[in-house]
Amino acid sequence: MILIFLSITYSADTIKFYPDEKKVLLIGDAEVIDKDLKVNAQLIEYFTEAKRMIATGNPVLYSGKKTIYAERMEYNLDKKLGIVYNGKTKTEKGWFWGKKAYYTEDHSLYIIDGRFTTCDREPPHYFFYSPRMRYEPDKDIVASNVFLLIMNIPVFYLPFWMSPSGGKRKSGFLAPSFGSQSYGGRYIKNIGWYQTLGEHADMTFWFDYYTSKGVMPHFEFRWLGMGNSSVNLYADYIRELSGRERWKINGDGSFLLPVGIKGRYRIDYASDRELYTDYVPGEVTPIIQDAEAYAEFTKSVKNGNLDMLLRRKKNLSTGEESGLMPSLKYTFYNIRVGPINIGGKIPYQRNINGEYFLYPGASFSMSKSLFPFNFSGSFRIDGYHASNTVDSLPYTGYHYSYSFSVNTRIYALSTFGLFMFKRFRFVYTPSIGYSFSPPGDSVQLLPGTPFSIPGGSKGFNIGLGILWQAKVNNKRMDIVSIRNGTSYDYENKRFRPITISASSNPTKNLNIGFSTTYNLYEKIFSSRNVNISYNRKFSLDEKRYKFSLRYSLTFDDSTFNQAADFSTDLPITKKWSGSISTHYDFRLREFQSTKVSLKRDLHCWEIAMSYNKFGTSWDYGFTLSLKGIPEVKLEKNTLRFLFP
């Protein structure tokens, strides 16, 4: 039976009216609909004057995209306020349970004796419990006195918790982490706040506390603008308990200024070179050698491009500073005059000592095909000016060079086949070339001078490329590609050693390479290098495997060195997966580096274990993380008392 009362529609197997009590009793498959709100239950008491209903018998409330299941439910259609007893609902983050919960018109939940989990099992493998919870869609989740229970065993406690809800960025507290490390001692990290600044920017402020070093504040700002404009800035500082002040600041970004000027910048400065290694435990972190900051600007102008660079650099070991204030370069667009391509540039640099350098250059090149030959040639001239040299005198000069070459192709086709090969084809590409550069001026330039004076040289080059191909099932296959070349040394009046290289891809997964040089006069080969690599991806029983093997061999008349690299991704079982990578030195007969990692899917949790070895040093890692909320995790440093 279906009845409509004003804007409210209700239906049930049996409907009873009680006019004196102004009540309608809906029995069996009962339903009440008011605009976008719908309630289903086995029994619904609806009070017509108060527009209030009480639902029992597996009641379910539908409101917008929200669905709430409960044992008992009360709802006021006028005030848009509901009370849910022993109810649960699914959100973007996971499932909420509550002994008692208040549901408001904006779909918010105020939960008493609440639980939250991302696990979809019943009962869940874990949940967070709080006597007071508040959930506001597309805003935040706030809870007090939060306990983490795994298999109903409490393992963690926080007096307060706040986290963004929904898919959009939200302001909120960060998830802290606990542990210990050799340099700072025991610590609490990530005590701070994340703040959104509109749709395109945000900032984060947090601090870490180390028992043996003190408090380290951190700050991060990010902005993403129109086009490719962006700003990223990060800084931290600590005054250690010993009084030592340490800091770093880094960032990068790009921007678009008026009149079409494009720019980008980067800054990476630190107080000392060991800062990263001291405060990043469990990682092999390279020691910082240089601190650097630069800003670069680019503008397209008539017939070319203008670039400007400002740079400052400091060696953290020696304290020596260098920089460009500024560096300017005007690059001409290539133009074509008949068969000739013309290009050029005018660079200018001024360093922080006030010394400046100007070194313009122009190039002319052309290529022409006259069957069966291909001709090419080039001419280049460069000017040089340095305001200061080692002799404390300015220098001005110029230099030029030119070259030309010719090559052709010769084809040879077999009249027979072999096995699956129907035909063979050889493609020969001989080439000769000549280059000349006169001796440059004898001048001692200062260290850091952006140009060098070329020495005199001339060379006669000979090369031969050989490509061996075959025809298989009407498809062309490259079997081996060989490249040989040498040049004539006019000063010593002899040919330089011949360079020989070859490569082959018998299959799409296998690559073979070889290289060496041969001395025509001593009739000996130099060191020979062989590289073989094999990469394969395949599926077996709906599991995807990845396999990579690389073998390298270097030998001559007195030495013989071999090494192999191996890596693989292994889906061991449905729940277990792993990866292995290693490097083996045949001469030392040992594995020089090895990395092994294992992952175990625990439904709503994941365990990741790793082992790293390099030489005599080794390290291992352990992480137990919540898949639905990755920031909730236990690491080796968090549980250091359990691990060596």
C-alpha angles and dihedrals in degrees: 000000000000125000130180120209113182104304093340123095121193133175140173143154088261127020122192125188126210105186095180091055092037087230136135118204116207114196127187123011089004122186135181121189126190113172106295094353123090131175125193124188143137091251129023127178109201120191106204099199097045092037088224128137137192117204127193135165104066096327119196124194121204117194119163105309092338123104121186125190121197148155092236132008137189123191135179109208093196098049093034089226126134137185118210124195120205090349137156137195138179122238135178089273101042144282127332123201125186138180086213128003136178116218120200136195093261089058093253121148127213105192131196117201090002135180130198130192142156091212114107095200123107110253094024121235090234141359142179114240126203131165088218127033134166124195121187116179115242089004122063151307115235126186138165130213093013121193125191111215123190114191085350091302115122110232105161141027136198124180091214138013133187126175135165117255129211128026097291125089112268135186115249150125120297123243107254123220130207134206145101139262137189097251105039101025119218115358148186112208136189098030098158154082136275115211127192116215102197125297097312107040143044140168136203130204121187142143138215123216120211118188094216100035110030137233123339116194119203132196131191130181127184131182129176116191138175118313111348096335114132142149126203121178130172130176139167136178138187134183100202121218088255089061095253112142117215130175146154136196127190138161146137139203149149133232145181116228128193120287091033100292111157121200145175135185141193133190127186113166130153137176094237141001098247097055096102096046092048096053103033106071125194095022131102096233121181114240111249112249102177138027114212142179127182143164123200129195129191129190129177110224135173111308093350153018130276121209129185126188130189114190138172123185134181129188105224092203100052101019090232114152131205136167151149119251090196134347113193128185130179113195120194118220111245113261129193122224107184106306093342126097114207125196136161149163140204112210123185128182134183119187129209090264091062095251115136135198133198121190115165121180142184132197134198123194139167140177130197135180119214107172122282094011134064116210128194135171142171141192126195133185126185132186124209135200127171121179090211140019137180088277089055089245130116119249131211125177147124140226137196138193138179140190141178136187142182131202140170141184128242121192126204121186125194122229093215142050136215128218108314092353112096097188140358127220130192121201114197119194111187119182139179130190144173130208132182134190122170121226112279127229118283104243134138109230124202119258108267095032104149094225138044129209109248118233122232118272144155129186143184112208129199124186139173127191121194123192117187113200136176136197115235121175091341090306126114116236127191108222104175134357117200128186124189129177146158140173136213119249104215093187095057093027096231141098118264119237114290114250114221125189133166136180136185138184106195088173134009089257100045126071125180124188135180133182138172143136130240126210109218095200102042090034094221136124121234122222111324119219125201123183125184123179131179125188125180138173121187143154127234125177089350090305120121117222129193123197131180130176128176125183124188128188127186120179144154134167094296108024135052119186127176132179136172133199121200131182134167141170112218127192091201098181136343089279103027127069132166147171134212131193126173144163120216125196111205094196093055091035093223143100106259096193134008134178122187124179132180131190128192122195108221095181099251094014133053131206118207121188127180140180123197127187129178117172106312094338122092140171138178136203138206127188131173107190137176108241095210093046106028093184088068103081145133117223138185091262091048090056097033093142088066097048133059 
